[in-house]
């Protein structure tokens, strides 16, 4: 899905003021909602209310996911057995080609020419829409955000909010093309248009395609979490329901759902629980009023089994909440499309090279500040910053870094491992910084719009404090060398009683 080199994609994103404004607005809102949800929990705990301790629930959720991934072979087999026992069909797909073959076989057997889809990152991962289009089958996204980006001919830019990069004015223009006249850019109008268009698609579709947030091995239950209700329509109105699910989405029991749903909703959108939570166990049974005639579950590998048992295994515990994207300073500046793949943000920078190839996606681990905010907000405690460092180390060991970068790192390693060279480099840097700062020499300035020499492009997008006139080591040396001062006075006061032999309760003149 990569469109040009990574640096080109980033440059286009940084030059798009409307994109960056939309990103800041929505990620700020999502972050505030999550913070408010955490504050409600803390306040309730102080008042003795039983809303639960989020950290305790998060630890439980992390333990469930880690256990499930560590025993994936067992729980995956159990889930497949239970799905089949309840009338569903199960398929194991190694890659996108296998998924396409399964879905096309079902579509041809049923004579379906229209597929309606609920939001599914797994289907995006295998490019299912393109596979269906080549076979002459129309695929329509029913999630509002997914529908917007589909009309725009784009891919999702966020795991939870696919159209996070679009303004209401842009959405109004897209919807206006669909119905043939201009629209006002207010939310009720746009929502009504989407409802009108999509309702007809639901009623006419021969197949509904969804993903699944979780699959319960104990009962073979698919769990779909949405805020729009389209997941329920996709899975119940068309006569055939096909769920495409990553193999890592399996969890042991129904009881495990409670902590996972609690952390998913609060981490994704700041809600106590999402608007719609659907539990689907098998196709429609005799006497039931709704539900599909057929249920097909496709478990997708697509490189996941290679991650099992590796030092990156913990990344498979991800529940796709998108919290790491909302706090990432890199994602907040460039958006999802700059990453070039299906998954963006910190989780995308880790999982895309693991699934798609280290060589092809070697740039992504560098798209991070390593600030650790992603780990702090992750509801299952994935150490994304550590995994990114490991991928960077792999890139260096494999020689995937640019020649200029390798030379610069060697020079820095040589200079900074020698005290005299380190001191000299500091003096040179202080001399070079003159004339490149907007502020005063006292240290309150930042790089101007141009930096010295090859640092010009780097300095243009960053604010870097002025180097102090003297280093910490130099200041410390002066402090240690001072014959008198606060430190010397304290030492003298401590030493004086012993040296003077002053009388006191424990001194020579005192009794014991």
C-alpha positions in Angstrom: 0.0 0.0 0.0 3.0 2.2 0.2 2.7 5.2 -2.1 6.3 6.5 -2.7 9.2 6.6 -0.3 8.4 7.2 3.4 10.1 10.6 3.4 7.9 11.8 0.5 4.7 10.7 2.2 5.8 12.5 5.4 6.7 15.6 3.4 3.2 15.7 1.8 1.5 15.2 5.2 3.5 18.0 6.9 2.7 20.4 4.0 -1.1 19.7 4.4 -2.3 22.3 6.9 -5.9 21.0 6.8 -4.8 17.5 7.5 -2.7 18.5 10.5 -5.5 20.6 11.8 -8.0 17.7 11.6 -5.5 15.4 13.3 -4.9 17.7 16.2 -8.6 18.4 16.7 -9.6 14.7 16.8 -6.7 13.2 18.6 -6.9 15.9 21.3 -10.6 15.1 21.7 -10.0 11.4 22.0 -7.1 11.9 24.5 -9.3 14.2 26.6 -12.2 11.7 26.6 -9.8 8.9 27.8 -8.4 11.1 30.5 -11.9 12.0 31.7 -12.8 8.3 31.8 -9.7 7.7 34.0 -10.6 10.6 36.3 -14.2 9.2 36.7 -12.7 5.9 37.8 -10.3 7.5 40.3 -13.1 9.6 41.7 -15.3 6.6 42.1 -12.6 4.7 43.8 -12.1 7.5 46.3 -15.9 7.5 47.0 -15.9 3.8 47.5 -18.0 3.2 44.4 -17.7 -0.1 42.5 -16.7 1.1 39.1 -13.4 -0.7 39.4 -9.7 0.0 39.6 -8.6 0.6 36.0 -5.0 -0.4 36.6 -6.2 -3.7 38.2 -8.5 -4.3 35.3 -5.8 -3.4 32.8 -3.4 -5.9 34.4 -6.1 -8.6 34.2 -6.7 -7.8 30.5 -3.0 -8.0 29.7 -2.7 -11.3 31.5 -5.7 -12.7 29.6 -4.2 -11.7 26.2 -0.7 -12.9 27.0 -2.1 -16.3 28.2 -4.2 -16.6 25.0 -1.3 -15.9 22.7 1.0 -18.1 24.6 -1.4 -21.0 24.2 -2.8 -20.0 20.8 -2.7 -23.4 19.3 -5.0 -24.8 21.9 -7.5 -22.0 22.0 -7.6 -21.7 18.2 -8.5 -25.4 17.8 -11.1 -25.1 20.6 -12.7 -22.0 18.9 -12.8 -23.8 15.5 -14.4 -26.9 17.1 -17.1 -24.8 18.9 -17.9 -22.7 15.8 -18.5 -25.9 13.7 -20.5 -27.5 16.5 -22.9 -24.6 16.4 -23.3 -24.7 12.6 -20.6 -22.4 11.4 -17.9 -23.1 8.8 -14.2 -22.5 9.6 -11.3 -21.8 7.3 -7.7 -21.2 8.0 -6.1 -18.7 5.6 -2.3 -18.4 5.2 -2.5 -15.1 3.3 -4.6 -12.7 1.3 -4.8 -15.2 -1.6 -6.5 -17.8 0.6 -9.0 -15.3 2.0 -9.9 -14.1 -1.5 -10.4 -17.7 -2.7 -12.7 -18.5 0.2 -14.9 -15.4 -0.1 -15.2 -15.7 -3.9 -16.2 -19.3 -3.6 -19.0 -18.4 -1.2 -20.1 -15.5 -3.4 -20.2 -17.5 -6.6 -22.1 -20.3 -4.9 -24.7 -17.9 -3.5 -24.8 -15.8 -6.7 -23.9 -12.6 -4.7 -23.0 -9.5 -6.6 -23.0 -7.1 -3.6 -21.1 -7.4 -0.3 -21.7 -5.0 2.6 -18.9 -4.7 5.1 -18.5 -3.7 8.7 -15.1 -2.1 9.7 -12.5 -4.8 9.6 -8.7 -4.2 9.7 -8.1 -7.8 8.7 -10.1 -7.3 5.5 -8.1 -4.1 4.8 -4.9 -6.1 5.4 -5.7 -8.6 2.6 -7.2 -5.9 0.3 -10.5 -7.7 0.1 -12.4 -4.9 -1.6 -9.9 -5.0 -4.5 -10.2 -8.8 -4.8 -14.0 -8.5 -5.0 -13.9 -5.7 -7.5 -11.6 -7.7 -9.8 -14.3 -10.4 -9.7 -17.1 -8.0 -10.6 -18.5 -7.9 -7.1 -19.4 -4.6 -5.5 -18.1 -4.1 -1.9 -19.6 -1.3 0.2 -18.3 -0.2 3.5 -21.0 0.4 6.1 -19.0 2.0 8.9 -19.4 5.8 8.4 -15.7 6.5 8.5 -14.9 3.6 6.2 -17.6 4.7 3.8 -16.1 8.2 3.6 -12.6 7.0 2.8 -14.0 4.5 0.3 -15.8 7.3 -1.5 -12.5 9.3 -1.5 -10.6 6.3 -3.0 -8.4 6.2 0.1 -7.6 3.8 2.9 -8.3 4.2 6.6 -6.0 6.7 8.4 -6.8 5.5 12.0 -7.7 2.2 13.6 -10.8 3.5 15.3 -11.7 6.6 13.3 -10.8 5.8 9.6 -11.7 9.3 8.3 -9.9 11.2 11.1 -8.0 13.2 8.4 -11.2 14.5 6.8 -13.1 17.7 7.6 -16.9 17.9 7.6 -16.6 20.1 4.5 -14.7 17.4 2.6 -17.3 14.8 3.7 -20.1 17.0 2.5 -18.4 17.3 -0.9 -18.0 13.5 -1.1 -21.7 12.8 -0.2 -22.8 15.5 -2.6 -21.3 13.6 -5.4 -23.3 10.5 -4.4 -26.7 12.1 -4.3 -26.1 14.6 -7.1 -26.4 17.9 -5.3 -24.5 20.1 -2.8 -25.0 19.5 1.0 -24.5 21.5 4.1 -21.6 20.3 6.2 -23.6 19.7 9.4 -23.5 16.3 11.1 -27.3 15.5 11.1 -27.5 16.1 7.3 -24.4 14.0 6.5 -25.6 11.2 8.8 -29.0 11.1 7.2 -27.5 10.8 3.7 -25.3 8.0 4.8 -28.2 6.2 6.5 -30.3 6.6 3.4 -27.7 5.2 1.0 -26.4 2.4 3.2 -29.8 1.1 4.3 -30.6 0.1 0.7 -27.3 -1.7 0.4 -27.9 -3.7 3.6 -31.3 -4.9 2.2 -29.9 -5.9 -1.2 -26.5 -7.5 -0.2 -26.1 -11.2 -0.5 -23.1 -11.4 1.9 -22.1 -9.4 5.0 -18.4 -9.3 5.9 -17.1 -8.3 9.3 -14.1 -8.7 11.5 -14.3 -9.6 15.2 -12.8 -7.9 18.2 -12.5 -11.2 20.0 -13.4 -14.8 19.4 -14.4 -16.8 22.6 -12.8 -20.3 22.4 -15.1 -21.7 25.1 -18.3 -21.1 23.0 -17.2 -20.2 19.5 -18.7 -16.8 20.0 -17.7 -13.8 17.7 -17.7 -10.5 19.6 -18.2 -7.3 17.5 -17.9 -3.9 19.2 -19.3 -0.8 17.3 -20.8 2.6 18.0 -23.0 2.7 14.9 -24.9 -0.6 14.9 -23.7 -1.5 11.4 -22.0 -4.6 12.7 -25.3 -6.0 13.8 -26.9 -5.2 10.4 -24.0 -6.7 8.5 -24.1 -9.9 10.5 -27.9 -10.4 10.5 -29.6 -8.9 7.5 -27.7 -10.5 4.6 -28.3 -14.3 4.3 -24.6 -15.0 4.6 -22.1 -13.7 7.2 -18.4 -14.0 6.6 -16.1 -13.0 9.5 -12.4 -12.5 8.7 -10.4 -12.6 12.0 -6.7 -12.6 12.8 -5.7 -15.8 14.6 -4.5 -13.8 17.6 -8.0 -12.5 18.4 -9.0 -15.7 20.3 -9.6 -15.5 24.1 -10.3 -18.4 26.4 -13.7 -17.8 28.0 -16.8 -15.6 28.1 -15.7 -14.4 31.6 -12.6 -12.9 30.0 -14.7 -10.5 28.0 -15.5 -8.2 30.9 -12.1 -6.8 31.6 -11.2 -6.7 27.9 -14.4 -4.7 27.0 -13.8 -2.4 29.9 -10.3 -1.4 28.8 -11.1 -1.4 25.1 -13.9 1.2 25.4 -12.1 3.5 27.8 -8.8 3.4 25.9 -10.4 3.9 22.4 -13.0 6.5 23.0 -13.3 7.2 26.7 -16.6 5.4 27.0 -17.5 3.0 29.8 -18.8 0.6 27.2 -19.4 1.0 23.5 -22.9 1.6 22.2 -23.3 -1.9 20.6 -21.6 -5.1 21.7 -22.7 -8.1 19.6 -22.1 -11.7 20.6 -22.7 -14.0 17.6 -22.7 -17.7 18.3 -23.5 -19.7 15.1 -26.0 -19.0 12.2 -29.7 -18.5 12.7 -31.4 -21.5 14.3 -34.9 -22.7 13.8 -37.4 -20.4 15.5 -35.1 -17.4 15.6 -36.3 -14.2 13.9 -33.0 -12.8 12.5 -29.5 -13.8 11.8 -27.7 -15.2 8.7 -28.5 -18.5 7.1 -24.8 -19.3 6.9 -21.9 -18.3 9.1 -18.3 -18.6 7.8 -15.3 -17.7 10.0 -11.9 -17.2 8.2 -8.9 -17.2 10.6 -6.1 -15.2 9.0 -2.5 -15.9 9.6 -0.7 -13.6 7.1 2.6 -13.7 9.0 1.3 -13.8 12.6 2.6 -17.3 13.2 6.1 -16.1 12.5 5.8 -13.7 15.4 4.7 -16.4 17.8 7.6 -17.4 20.1 9.8 -14.5 19.0 10.9 -11.5 21.1 8.0 -9.6 19.4 5.2 -12.0 20.5 3.6 -9.5 22.9 2.6 -7.3 19.9 0.0 -10.0 19.1 -1.9 -9.1 22.4 -2.9 -5.8 20.8 -6.7 -5.2 21.0 -6.7 -2.4 18.3 -8.0 0.4 20.5 -5.9 3.1 18.8 -4.9 4.7 22.1 -1.2 4.7 21.1 -2.0 6.7 17.9 -3.8 9.4 19.8 -0.8 10.2 22.1 2.0 9.6 19.6 3.7 13.0 18.7 4.7 11.6 15.3 1.2 10.3 14.3 -0.4 13.5 15.4 1.7 15.4 12.9 1.6 13.1 9.9 -1.5 11.0 10.2 -2.0 7.4 9.1 -1.4 7.5 5.4 2.2 8.6 5.8 3.0 5.2 7.3 2.1 3.6 3.9 0.5 0.4 5.3 -2.8 -0.7 6.9 -1.7 -0.1 10.5 -0.3 3.2 11.6 1.1 4.9 14.7 3.4 3.1 17.1 1.5 -0.3 16.7 1.8 0.1 12.9 5.5 0.9 13.1 6.1 -2.4 14.9 3.6 -4.8 13.3 3.9 -3.7 9.7 7.6 -4.7 9.4 6.9 -7.9 11.2 4.0 -8.9 8.9 5.1 -7.2 5.7 8.9 -7.6 5.8 11.7 -5.8 7.6 13.4 -4.7 4.4 10.4 -3.1 2.7 9.2 -1.3 5.9 12.6 -0.6 7.5 11.8 3.2 7.7 8.8 2.7 10.0 10.7 1.9 13.3 12.3 5.3 12.9 8.9 7.1 12.8 8.8 7.5 16.5 10.2 9.7 19.3 10.6 6.7 21.7 8.9 8.9 24.3 7.1 5.9 25.8 3.6 7.5 25.8 2.3 4.6 23.7 3.3 2.1 26.5 1.8 4.3 29.2 -1.7 4.3 27.5 -1.7 0.8 26.1 -4.6 -1.1 27.8 -2.6 -4.4 27.6 0.8 -3.0 28.5 2.7 -3.7 25.2 6.2 -2.1 25.5 6.0 -0.6 22.0 9.0 1.7 22.5 11.2 -1.3 23.5 10.0 -3.3 20.4 10.8 -0.3 18.2 14.3 -0.1 19.6 14.8 -3.8 18.8 13.6 -3.3 15.2 16.1 -0.4 14.9 18.9 -2.6 16.2 17.9 -5.2 13.6 18.1 -2.5 10.9 21.5 -1.5 12.0 22.8 -5.1 12.2 21.4 -5.8 8.7 22.9 -2.7 7.2 19.5 -1.3 6.3 20.3 2.3 7.4 21.6 4.9 5.0 25.3 5.4 4.5 25.3 8.9 5.8 23.5 7.9 9.0 26.0 5.0 9.6 28.9 7.4 9.1 27.5 10.0 11.4 26.8 7.3 14.2 30.4 6.0 13.8 31.8 9.5 14.2 29.7 10.2 17.2 30.6 6.9 18.8 34.3 7.7 18.2 34.1 11.2 19.5 31.9 10.6 22.5 33.9 7.7 23.8 36.9 10.0 24.2 36.7 12.7 26.8 38.9 15.2 25.0 36.9 14.7 21.8 33.6 15.0 23.6 34.7 18.3 25.2 35.9 19.6 21.8 32.7 18.7 20.1 30.7 20.7 22.7 32.9 23.7 22.1 32.5 23.4 18.3 28.7 23.0 18.6 28.4 26.2 20.8 30.4 28.1 18.2 28.3 26.7 15.3 25.0 27.6 16.9 25.7 31.3 16.8 23.4 33.0 14.3 21.0 30.1 14.0 18.8 30.8 17.0 15.8 33.1 17.2 16.2 33.8 20.9 18.9 35.1 23.2 22.2 33.4 24.1 20.9 32.9 27.6 19.2 29.7 26.5 15.6 30.7 25.7 15.9 30.6 22.0 15.3 27.9 19.4 16.6 27.0 16.0 15.6 29.4 13.3 14.0 28.2 10.1 17.4 27.2 8.9 20.1 25.2 10.6 23.8 25.0 9.9 24.6 23.2 6.7 23.0 19.7 6.3 20.9 20.3 9.5 18.7 22.9 7.7 15.9 20.5 6.8 16.0 18.9 10.2 16.0 22.2 12.1 13.0 23.5 10.1 10.6 21.2 11.8 12.0 21.2 15.3 12.6 23.4 18.3 15.9 22.8 20.0 17.1 24.7 23.1 20.2 26.8 22.9 23.3 25.0 24.2 24.4 26.5 27.5 27.6 28.6 27.5 29.3 26.0 29.7 28.7 22.3 30.1 27.5 20.6 33.3 30.9 18.9 33.8 32.6 22.3 33.6 30.2 23.8 36.2 30.6 20.8 38.4 34.4 21.1 38.2 34.2 24.7 39.4 31.9 23.7 42.3 34.3 20.9 43.5 37.3 23.2 43.2 35.8 26.0 45.3 37.7 26.4 48.6 34.8 27.9 50.4 31.0 27.9 50.0 28.0 26.2 51.2 29.3 22.7 50.6 32.6 23.5 52.3 30.8 25.1 55.3 28.6 22.0 55.8 31.7 19.7 55.7 33.5 22.0 58.2 30.5 22.0 60.6 30.3 18.2 60.5 34.0 17.8 61.2 34.4 20.4 63.9 33.0 18.5 67.0 35.5 15.7 66.4 38.4 17.9 65.8 37.8 20.3 68.7 37.0 17.7 71.4 34.1 19.8 72.7 32.5 18.7 75.9 29.0 17.4 75.9 26.9 14.5 77.0 29.1 12.0 75.1 32.3 14.1 75.3 35.3 13.8 77.6 33.6 15.9 80.3 30.3 14.0 80.3 29.3 11.0 82.2 28.0 7.9 80.5 
